[in-house]
């Protein structure tokens, strides 16, 4: 089943203070461990791909700005929080903001090879590229993609968290809800 959700957020400037980001990482890791123990990794994917849950998570983590910065900051905290757990739980986060999102295919392949799930790597790379391409080029909404986070499991389930920007209106769009599981 594939689900997609979209939420629009205002554009605000500023940067997350390093002390807050560090706390966001520690708290999100604790939250993810509880979700993984109580449910499973597919449930965590489902929750991360829900834009309202994602926004609430950002507020819970202390990043309570209701703006475009929430997606990129919480996305970075998620990636940092899950990195030490990735192999153990079979959940991998690739991509990010700016030029780093261009490395997503390489990161997918590396994580898949390292986890022994390389049979999924080719299809996951294709999915990541197609989701980004469709959102960036095929949708005629004026939003240019600048944040792409691809989260996948060792058994092939995946979710994408993306953000685009309408440069003319200076309005971001969060696409925090493209998710596929069995």
Z-matrix of the N, CA and C atoms (Angstrom, degrees):
N
C 1 1.433
C 2 1.532 1 108.49
N 3 1.313 2 116.67 1 134.01
C 4 1.465 3 121.94 2 177.21
C 5 1.524 4 107.90 3 -113.69
N 6 1.335 5 116.29 4 131.05
C 7 1.448 6 122.24 5 178.10
C 8 1.519 7 108.76 6 -123.81
N 9 1.339 8 116.13 7 147.40
C 10 1.462 9 120.55 8 178.72
C 11 1.514 10 108.44 9 -138.09
N 12 1.318 11 116.22 10 135.63
C 13 1.457 12 122.54 11 177.03
C 14 1.515 13 108.51 12 -135.48
N 15 1.320 14 116.31 13 151.22
C 16 1.462 15 121.80 14 -179.09
C 17 1.523 16 108.59 15 -135.04
N 18 1.318 17 116.17 16 141.84
C 19 1.454 18 121.56 17 173.66
C 20 1.531 19 107.81 18 -139.01
N 21 1.316 20 117.14 19 141.59
C 22 1.463 21 122.22 20 177.35
C 23 1.521 22 109.07 21 -102.99
N 24 1.337 23 116.31 22 136.72
C 25 1.452 24 122.30 23 179.68
C 26 1.524 25 109.35 24 -130.67
N 27 1.333 26 118.11 25 149.17
C 28 1.462 27 119.62 26 178.68
C 29 1.530 28 111.28 27 -71.40
N 30 1.313 29 115.28 28 159.79
C 31 1.457 30 121.82 29 178.57
C 32 1.523 31 109.15 30 -93.14
N 33 1.321 32 115.69 31 122.68
C 34 1.456 33 121.40 32 175.48
C 35 1.520 34 108.34 33 -128.23
N 36 1.292 35 116.13 34 147.46
C 37 1.459 36 120.91 35 177.82
C 38 1.513 37 110.86 36 -86.42
N 39 1.306 38 115.98 37 -179.22
C 40 1.460 39 120.83 38 177.21
C 41 1.506 40 112.30 39 112.07
N 42 1.300 41 115.00 40 176.52
C 43 1.461 42 121.79 41 -177.57
C 44 1.520 43 108.75 42 -142.18
N 45 1.307 44 115.31 43 146.18
C 46 1.464 45 120.97 44 177.62
C 47 1.524 46 109.39 45 -70.63
N 48 1.323 47 117.79 46 128.88
C 49 1.473 48 119.42 47 176.87
C 50 1.533 49 110.44 48 -64.02
N 51 1.337 50 117.75 49 141.33
C 52 1.468 51 120.60 50 -178.78
C 53 1.529 52 114.05 51 -55.56
N 54 1.330 53 118.14 52 -38.11
C 55 1.467 54 120.57 53 179.77
C 56 1.523 55 110.77 54 -63.16
N 57 1.334 56 117.58 55 -37.16
C 58 1.467 57 121.31 56 179.32
C 59 1.521 58 110.34 57 -70.80
N 60 1.328 59 117.09 58 -42.86
C 61 1.463 60 120.24 59 -179.93
C 62 1.527 61 110.24 60 -60.13
N 63 1.321 62 117.21 61 -42.56
C 64 1.473 63 120.92 62 178.90
C 65 1.526 64 110.74 63 -59.39
N 66 1.317 65 116.86 64 -42.35
C 67 1.463 66 120.73 65 178.79
C 68 1.530 67 111.23 66 -68.45
N 69 1.332 68 116.11 67 -36.66
C 70 1.470 69 120.37 68 177.71
C 71 1.525 70 110.50 69 -61.53
N 72 1.309 71 116.67 70 -41.02
C 73 1.463 72 121.43 71 179.88
C 74 1.529 73 109.78 72 -63.51
N 75 1.326 74 117.03 73 -48.82
C 76 1.473 75 120.07 74 -177.90
C 77 1.523 76 111.52 75 -63.68
N 78 1.328 77 117.13 76 -43.59
C 79 1.465 78 120.51 77 -178.39
C 80 1.528 79 111.04 78 -69.33
N 81 1.333 80 117.57 79 -42.04
C 82 1.469 81 118.99 80 179.94
C 83 1.526 82 110.82 81 -65.33
N 84 1.330 83 117.83 82 -37.06
C 85 1.469 84 120.22 83 177.00
C 86 1.529 85 110.02 84 -60.60
N 87 1.331 86 117.39 85 -43.65
C 88 1.470 87 121.16 86 179.08
C 89 1.535 88 110.70 87 -63.35
N 90 1.321 89 116.79 88 -42.14
C 91 1.469 90 120.95 89 178.77
C 92 1.523 91 110.25 90 -63.85
N 93 1.326 92 117.20 91 -43.74
C 94 1.464 93 120.86 92 -178.74
C 95 1.532 94 111.36 93 -65.91
N 96 1.315 95 117.27 94 -37.21
C 97 1.462 96 120.25 95 178.22
C 98 1.529 97 109.96 96 -62.71
N 99 1.325 98 116.98 97 -42.50
C 100 1.472 99 120.28 98 178.50
C 101 1.529 100 110.35 99 -63.65
N 102 1.322 101 117.75 100 -45.94
C 103 1.472 102 120.59 101 179.31
C 104 1.524 103 110.49 102 -61.42
N 105 1.316 104 116.79 103 -42.41
C 106 1.461 105 120.24 104 179.76
C 107 1.531 106 111.75 105 -65.95
N 108 1.323 107 117.47 106 -37.35
C 109 1.465 108 120.43 107 178.82
C 110 1.525 109 112.03 108 -73.34
N 111 1.327 110 117.40 109 -39.87
C 112 1.461 111 121.40 110 -177.39
C 113 1.527 112 112.75 111 -79.35
N 114 1.321 113 116.67 112 -32.72
C 115 1.464 114 121.43 113 -176.69
C 116 1.527 115 108.30 114 -123.50
N 117 1.328 116 116.88 115 -111.61
C 118 1.464 117 121.78 116 175.89
C 119 1.518 118 109.25 117 -166.33
N 120 1.318 119 115.99 118 -179.59
C 121 1.465 120 120.26 119 -175.96
C 122 1.525 121 112.70 120 -68.57
N 123 1.330 122 118.01 121 -29.27
C 124 1.469 123 119.49 122 177.66
C 125 1.529 124 111.15 123 -68.83
N 126 1.326 125 116.55 124 -33.09
C 127 1.462 126 120.15 125 175.83
C 128 1.526 127 110.31 126 -66.71
N 129 1.327 128 116.76 127 -38.64
C 130 1.464 129 119.68 128 177.00
C 131 1.523 130 110.51 129 -64.12
N 132 1.335 131 117.53 130 -42.05
C 133 1.468 132 120.82 131 175.70
C 134 1.525 133 110.99 132 -58.49
N 135 1.323 134 115.32 133 -45.55
C 136 1.474 135 120.63 134 -179.11
C 137 1.528 136 110.63 135 -59.02
N 138 1.310 137 115.87 136 -44.58
C 139 1.466 138 119.72 137 -178.62
C 140 1.530 139 111.30 138 -68.35
N 141 1.335 140 117.28 139 -43.92
C 142 1.464 141 119.54 140 -179.79
C 143 1.527 142 111.80 141 -62.94
N 144 1.320 143 117.55 142 -29.68
C 145 1.459 144 120.32 143 -177.52
C 146 1.531 145 113.19 144 -84.70
N 147 1.318 146 117.66 145 -2.07
C 148 1.468 147 122.10 146 176.27
C 149 1.528 148 108.18 147 -90.46
N 150 1.344 149 118.44 148 116.11
C 151 1.470 150 119.43 149 -174.21
C 152 1.523 151 113.75 150 -62.49
N 153 1.318 152 118.61 151 -29.75
C 154 1.461 153 120.08 152 179.92
C 155 1.531 154 110.52 153 -76.10
N 156 1.319 155 116.39 154 -39.37
C 157 1.467 156 120.16 155 175.77
C 158 1.524 157 109.49 156 -64.79
N 159 1.329 158 116.27 157 -41.46
C 160 1.460 159 121.86 158 179.99
C 161 1.534 160 110.48 159 -61.57
N 162 1.343 161 116.63 160 -44.62
C 163 1.467 162 121.59 161 177.97
C 164 1.528 163 109.96 162 -62.80
N 165 1.338 164 116.57 163 -44.03
C 166 1.465 165 120.45 164 179.03
C 167 1.527 166 110.85 165 -63.59
N 168 1.336 167 116.66 166 -39.65
C 169 1.464 168 120.47 167 176.77
C 170 1.521 169 110.17 168 -59.29
N 171 1.324 170 116.63 169 -45.03
C 172 1.465 171 120.02 170 178.80
C 173 1.524 172 111.92 171 -58.33
N 174 1.332 173 116.48 172 -42.39
C 175 1.466 174 120.34 173 178.29
C 176 1.522 175 110.85 174 -66.34
N 177 1.332 176 116.37 175 -42.71
C 178 1.462 177 120.76 176 178.69
C 179 1.527 178 111.26 177 -60.92
N 180 1.324 179 116.11 178 -36.41
C 181 1.464 180 120.95 179 179.91
C 182 1.524 181 112.57 180 -74.61
N 183 1.329 182 116.88 181 -7.13
C 184 1.458 183 120.46 182 178.42
C 185 1.510 184 114.24 183 102.93
N 186 1.318 185 117.55 184 -5.39
C 187 1.466 186 121.24 185 178.11
C 188 1.526 187 106.61 186 -95.94
N 189 1.319 188 116.41 187 79.08
C 190 1.454 189 120.71 188 -170.74
C 191 1.531 190 114.46 189 -92.80
N 192 1.335 191 116.76 190 18.96
C 193 1.447 192 118.88 191 173.06
C 194 1.525 193 108.02 192 -72.62
N 195 1.277 194 117.86 193 131.43
C 196 1.472 195 121.76 194 178.70
C 197 1.533 196 108.58 195 -92.11
N 198 1.314 197 115.32 196 57.42
C 199 1.449 198 119.16 197 -173.78
C 200 1.517 199 110.99 198 -135.56
N 201 1.322 200 113.54 199 -178.85
C 202 1.455 201 120.84 200 -178.35
C 203 1.524 202 112.09 201 -62.31
N 204 1.310 203 117.80 202 -27.55
C 205 1.458 204 121.40 203 -179.37
C 206 1.515 205 112.83 204 -64.20
N 207 1.323 206 117.13 205 -22.12
C 208 1.453 207 120.00 206 179.55
C 209 1.525 208 110.59 207 -61.82
N 210 1.315 209 117.91 208 -43.40
C 211 1.458 210 121.00 209 -177.22
C 212 1.520 211 111.48 210 -61.79
N 213 1.309 212 116.72 211 -49.31
C 214 1.459 213 119.65 212 -177.19
C 215 1.527 214 112.03 213 -70.23
N 216 1.327 215 117.47 214 -39.34
C 217 1.461 216 120.61 215 -178.50
C 218 1.519 217 111.41 216 -70.57
N 219 1.328 218 117.33 217 -47.34
C 220 1.466 219 120.15 218 178.50
C 221 1.533 220 109.61 219 -66.14
N 222 1.324 221 117.55 220 -36.80
C 223 1.466 222 120.50 221 176.42
C 224 1.518 223 111.58 222 -59.41
N 225 1.321 224 116.83 223 -43.49
C 226 1.458 225 120.70 224 177.18
C 227 1.520 226 112.10 225 -65.78
N 228 1.336 227 116.72 226 -37.99
C 229 1.465 228 120.44 227 178.02
C 230 1.528 229 110.53 228 -66.66
N 231 1.320 230 116.71 229 -39.55
C 232 1.469 231 121.12 230 177.99
C 233 1.518 232 110.26 231 -60.90
N 234 1.315 233 115.56 232 -47.60
C 235 1.461 234 120.10 233 -178.78
C 236 1.529 235 110.95 234 -61.21
N 237 1.321 236 116.79 235 -45.65
C 238 1.457 237 121.20 236 -179.67
C 239 1.528 238 111.31 237 -66.96
N 240 1.331 239 117.05 238 -39.75
C 241 1.466 240 121.17 239 -178.48
C 242 1.518 241 112.46 240 -67.38
N 243 1.336 242 116.90 241 -39.34
C 244 1.460 243 120.14 242 -175.95
C 245 1.533 244 113.71 243 -84.58
N 246 1.321 245 117.92 244 -17.48
C 247 1.469 246 120.82 245 -176.10
C 248 1.534 247 113.63 246 -52.36
N 249 1.344 248 119.62 247 -48.52
C 250 1.467 249 118.01 248 -178.50
C 251 1.534 250 113.76 249 -71.13
N 252 1.328 251 117.52 250 -16.32
C 253 1.466 252 121.70 251 -178.06
C 254 1.524 253 112.92 252 -97.88
N 255 1.312 254 117.41 253 -10.90
C 256 1.464 255 122.63 254 -168.24
C 257 1.512 256 114.48 255 -49.97
N 258 1.287 257 117.29 256 -57.02
C 259 1.477 258 119.89 257 -176.48
C 260 1.516 259 112.11 258 -66.28
N 261 1.308 260 115.80 259 -38.86
C 262 1.466 261 120.10 260 -178.32
C 263 1.526 262 112.26 261 -63.67
N 264 1.338 263 116.57 262 -42.06
C 265 1.473 264 119.59 263 -176.33
C 266 1.529 265 112.90 264 -100.28
N 267 1.342 266 118.13 265 -10.58
C 268 1.463 267 120.76 266 179.01
C 269 1.511 268 113.63 267 73.83
N 270 1.334 269 116.77 268 38.86
C 271 1.466 270 122.99 269 -178.85
C 272 1.524 271 107.76 270 -132.99
N 273 1.332 272 116.59 271 124.80
C 274 1.457 273 120.71 272 -171.15
C 275 1.527 274 110.95 273 -127.87
N 276 1.333 275 116.17 274 140.94
C 277 1.461 276 122.58 275 -179.34
C 278 1.521 277 108.23 276 -118.11
N 279 1.333 278 115.89 277 127.71
C 280 1.467 279 121.84 278 -178.06
C 281 1.525 280 109.72 279 -130.69
N 282 1.320 281 114.74 280 153.52
C 283 1.459 282 120.32 281 177.03
C 284 1.505 283 111.08 282 89.42
N 285 1.294 284 115.50 283 -172.36
C 286 1.458 285 122.90 284 176.52
C 287 1.523 286 108.06 285 167.97
N 288 1.307 287 116.75 286 -138.08
C 289 1.452 288 122.59 287 -173.40
C 290 1.528 289 110.79 288 -106.56
N 291 1.324 290 115.38 289 150.43
C 292 1.457 291 120.91 290 173.74
C 293 1.515 292 113.07 291 68.58
N 294 1.329 293 115.36 292 -139.79
C 295 1.472 294 120.28 293 -177.00
C 296 1.520 295 111.93 294 -65.93
N 297 1.322 296 116.73 295 -24.00
C 298 1.457 297 119.74 296 -179.11
C 299 1.524 298 112.44 297 -64.48
N 300 1.340 299 117.11 298 -29.88
C 301 1.470 300 117.89 299 179.46
C 302 1.529 301 111.69 300 -67.92
N 303 1.329 302 117.31 301 -18.18
C 304 1.461 303 120.73 302 176.25
C 305 1.532 304 111.57 303 -72.40
N 306 1.311 305 117.14 304 -17.96
C 307 1.459 306 122.02 305 179.12
C 308 1.529 307 112.71 306 -88.70
N 309 1.332 308 116.90 307 1.94
C 310 1.459 309 120.83 308 -176.74
C 311 1.528 310 112.94 309 -54.04
N 312 1.343 311 120.17 310 -48.03
C 313 1.473 312 118.82 311 179.69
C 314 1.529 313 113.43 312 -58.01
N 315 1.322 314 116.88 313 -41.11
C 316 1.456 315 120.93 314 178.80
C 317 1.525 316 110.91 315 -64.71
N 318 1.329 317 116.50 316 -41.23
C 319 1.460 318 120.87 317 178.48
C 320 1.528 319 110.96 318 -64.87
N 321 1.330 320 117.23 319 -41.64
C 322 1.469 321 120.83 320 178.41
C 323 1.525 322 109.48 321 -58.91
N 324 1.324 323 116.46 322 -48.71
C 325 1.468 324 120.58 323 -179.33
C 326 1.529 325 111.24 324 -61.11
N 327 1.325 326 117.23 325 -43.08
C 328 1.465 327 120.88 326 -178.94
C 329 1.527 328 111.31 327 -64.13
N 330 1.335 329 116.93 328 -45.75
C 331 1.464 330 120.06 329 179.00
C 332 1.525 331 111.35 330 -64.94
N 333 1.321 332 116.44 331 -41.70
C 334 1.467 333 120.19 332 -179.45
C 335 1.524 334 110.85 333 -64.40
N 336 1.328 335 117.17 334 -42.93
C 337 1.467 336 120.98 335 178.43
C 338 1.528 337 110.74 336 -63.89
N 339 1.327 338 116.10 337 -45.55
C 340 1.455 339 121.06 338 -177.44
C 341 1.517 340 113.98 339 -67.01
N 342 1.332 341 116.54 340 -25.01
C 343 1.466 342 119.86 341 -177.84
C 344 1.521 343 112.74 342 -96.99
N 345 1.317 344 116.16 343 -4.18
C 346 1.458 345 119.49 344 -178.48
C 347 1.520 346 113.46 345 81.08
N 348 1.330 347 117.54 346 12.81
C 349 1.469 348 121.00 347 179.53
C 350 1.524 349 110.48 348 -109.76
N 351 1.327 350 116.52 349 38.24
C 352 1.464 351 120.43 350 -176.33
C 353 1.516 352 112.68 351 -65.40
N 354 1.341 353 118.29 352 -16.62
C 355 1.466 354 120.29 353 178.14
C 356 1.524 355 111.61 354 -63.75
N 357 1.334 356 117.45 355 -21.79
C 358 1.461 357 121.53 356 179.49
C 359 1.526 358 113.04 357 -94.75
N 360 1.322 359 118.09 358 -14.17
C 361 1.466 360 120.23 359 -168.29
C 362 1.523 361 113.14 360 -60.69
N 363 1.320 362 118.30 361 -43.50
C 364 1.465 363 120.09 362 -177.96
C 365 1.527 364 111.39 363 -62.93
N 366 1.318 365 117.61 364 -45.26
C 367 1.465 366 119.63 365 -179.41
C 368 1.526 367 111.22 366 -69.43
N 369 1.328 368 117.94 367 -34.62
C 370 1.464 369 120.34 368 178.24
C 371 1.527 370 111.83 369 -67.50
N 372 1.318 371 117.47 370 -38.21
C 373 1.462 372 121.30 371 176.39
C 374 1.532 373 109.79 372 -63.10
N 375 1.321 374 116.46 373 -44.42
C 376 1.470 375 120.99 374 178.86
C 377 1.527 376 110.32 375 -61.68
N 378 1.326 377 117.06 376 -44.94
C 379 1.467 378 121.18 377 179.54
C 380 1.526 379 110.41 378 -61.17
N 381 1.332 380 116.99 379 -46.42
C 382 1.458 381 120.91 380 -179.98
C 383 1.527 382 110.88 381 -57.94
N 384 1.326 383 115.92 382 -47.28
C 385 1.474 384 120.05 383 -179.39
C 386 1.531 385 111.60 384 -65.30
N 387 1.337 386 116.83 385 -42.19
C 388 1.466 387 119.97 386 -178.40
C 389 1.520 388 112.04 387 -66.14
N 390 1.322 389 116.99 388 -43.29
C 391 1.462 390 119.97 389 179.40
C 392 1.529 391 110.01 390 -60.85
N 393 1.321 392 116.38 391 -44.96
C 394 1.468 393 119.97 392 178.71
C 395 1.523 394 111.14 393 -65.17
N 396 1.328 395 117.05 394 -43.20
C 397 1.470 396 121.42 395 -178.45
C 398 1.526 397 111.56 396 -64.21
N 399 1.332 398 116.02 397 -45.05
C 400 1.462 399 119.74 398 179.89
C 401 1.523 400 110.13 399 -61.76
N 402 1.323 401 116.41 400 -46.92
C 403 1.460 402 118.93 401 -177.90
C 404 1.517 403 111.86 402 -68.51
N 405 1.316 404 117.48 403 -36.31
C 406 1.454 405 121.00 404 -176.81
C 407 1.524 406 112.68 405 -78.44
N 408 1.339 407 117.49 406 -39.57
C 409 1.458 408 120.37 407 -170.61
C 410 1.523 409 115.30 408 -115.06
N 411 1.310 410 117.27 409 -36.93
C 412 1.465 411 119.21 410 -173.30
C 413 1.524 412 112.70 411 -81.09
N 414 1.321 413 117.37 412 -34.05
C 415 1.460 414 119.94 413 178.30
C 416 1.523 415 108.64 414 -78.58
N 417 1.296 416 116.20 415 125.52
C 418 1.467 417 120.90 416 -177.56
C 419 1.527 418 110.16 417 -93.00
N 420 1.338 419 116.46 418 58.79
C 421 1.454 420 120.50 419 -177.83
C 422 1.520 421 113.39 420 -108.10
N 423 1.337 422 116.93 421 -2.78
C 424 1.457 423 121.03 422 178.61
C 425 1.515 424 114.47 423 83.09
N 426 1.326 425 118.10 424 2.77
C 427 1.458 426 121.24 425 -178.92
C 428 1.523 427 110.18 426 -93.56
N 429 1.327 428 116.35 427 128.66
C 430 1.456 429 122.86 428 177.64
C 431 1.525 430 107.93 429 -100.72
N 432 1.309 431 117.10 430 125.07
C 433 1.452 432 122.58 431 -176.30
C 434 1.529 433 111.15 432 -66.61
N 435 1.348 434 117.10 433 132.27
C 436 1.458 435 119.26 434 174.82
C 437 1.531 436 113.23 435 -136.07
N 438 1.311 437 117.70 436 1.63
C 439 1.462 438 121.22 437 176.62
C 440 1.520 439 107.89 438 -142.17
N 441 1.322 440 116.68 439 126.75
C 442 1.470 441 122.17 440 -178.17
C 443 1.518 442 108.06 441 -140.46
N 444 1.315 443 116.47 442 113.52
C 445 1.456 444 122.49 443 178.18
C 446 1.521 445 107.20 444 -118.57
N 447 1.308 446 116.55 445 121.44
C 448 1.460 447 122.61 446 -178.06
C 449 1.527 448 107.61 447 -113.67
N 450 1.332 449 116.09 448 118.68
C 451 1.455 450 121.95 449 -178.34
C 452 1.524 451 107.26 450 -114.96
N 453 1.333 452 117.18 451 130.00
C 454 1.464 453 119.02 452 -179.89
C 455 1.515 454 111.23 453 -141.35
N 456 1.332 455 114.03 454 160.73
C 457 1.458 456 120.50 455 178.73
C 458 1.520 457 109.27 456 -105.64
N 459 1.319 458 115.81 457 164.42
C 460 1.458 459 120.14 458 179.82
C 461 1.527 460 112.95 459 -68.46
N 462 1.337 461 117.20 460 -12.31
C 463 1.459 462 119.36 461 176.78
C 464 1.530 463 113.21 462 -104.00
N 465 1.335 464 117.15 463 12.96
C 466 1.460 465 121.59 464 170.10
C 467 1.521 466 117.56 465 96.79
N 468 1.324 467 119.78 466 -1.36
C 469 1.467 468 120.82 467 174.26
C 470 1.531 469 107.99 468 -74.46
N 471 1.321 470 117.74 469 152.66
C 472 1.461 471 119.87 470 -176.57
C 473 1.519 472 111.60 471 -152.23
N 474 1.320 473 114.99 472 162.60
C 475 1.461 474 123.63 473 173.55
C 476 1.523 475 107.55 474 -146.70
N 477 1.327 476 115.31 475 150.86
C 478 1.461 477 121.64 476 177.91
C 479 1.515 478 108.51 477 -125.44
N 480 1.312 479 115.28 478 135.02
C 481 1.462 480 121.63 479 172.30
C 482 1.514 481 105.25 480 -119.61
N 483 1.317 482 115.73 481 119.34
C 484 1.472 483 120.71 482 -176.88
C 485 1.514 484 110.16 483 -129.78
N 486 1.318 485 114.49 484 159.13
C 487 1.447 486 120.26 485 173.61
C 488 1.514 487 108.47 486 -142.32
N 489 1.309 488 115.08 487 135.62
C 490 1.447 489 121.41 488 176.67
C 491 1.519 490 109.95 489 -119.65
N 492 1.324 491 115.44 490 167.36
C 493 1.461 492 120.42 491 -179.40
C 494 1.518 493 110.03 492 -133.27
N 495 1.329 494 116.30 493 128.14
C 496 1.457 495 121.93 494 170.26
C 497 1.526 496 105.29 495 -87.07
N 498 1.321 497 116.76 496 100.15
C 499 1.464 498 121.09 497 -173.17
C 500 1.529 499 112.36 498 -65.18
N 501 1.327 500 117.72 499 -30.64
C 502 1.464 501 119.90 500 179.70
C 503 1.524 502 111.61 501 -68.62
N 504 1.315 503 116.99 502 -44.82
C 505 1.459 504 121.47 503 -178.22
C 506 1.527 505 112.22 504 -90.40
N 507 1.337 506 117.58 505 -6.49
C 508 1.469 507 122.82 506 -174.49
C 509 1.525 508 110.71 507 51.67
N 510 1.316 509 114.82 508 44.53
C 511 1.459 510 120.75 509 -179.46
C 512 1.511 511 109.47 510 -122.57
N 513 1.327 512 117.85 511 120.78
C 514 1.458 513 119.68 512 176.93
C 515 1.520 514 111.06 513 -80.80
N 516 1.308 515 115.27 514 160.84
C 517 1.461 516 122.02 515 173.57
C 518 1.513 517 106.58 516 -133.10
N 519 1.309 518 116.51 517 126.58
C 520 1.451 519 120.51 518 176.53
C 521 1.516 520 108.60 519 -97.34
N 522 1.300 521 115.74 520 126.79
C 523 1.444 522 120.22 521 172.53
C 524 1.518 523 104.26 522 -111.32
N 525 1.291 524 114.35 523 90.35
C 526 1.447 525 121.62 524 -172.58
C 527 1.518 526 108.01 525 -110.97
N 528 1.312 527 116.37 526 53.41
C 529 1.437 528 112.69 527 -176.03
C 530 1.486 529 115.69 528 -169.59
N 531 1.274 530 119.72 529 34.93
C 532 1.442 531 119.50 530 173.47
C 533 1.512 532 105.23 531 -100.42
N 534 1.322 533 115.71 532 114.66
C 535 1.456 534 119.88 533 -172.28
C 536 1.512 535 109.35 534 -142.92
N 537 1.331 536 115.86 535 138.29
C 538 1.452 537 121.22 536 177.88
C 539 1.510 538 109.59 537 -131.00
N 540 1.295 539 115.15 538 130.08
C 541 1.465 540 120.59 539 171.73
C 542 1.515 541 107.37 540 -147.04
N 543 1.322 542 116.11 541 175.71
C 544 1.466 543 120.61 542 -175.88
C 545 1.488 544 113.34 543 -59.39
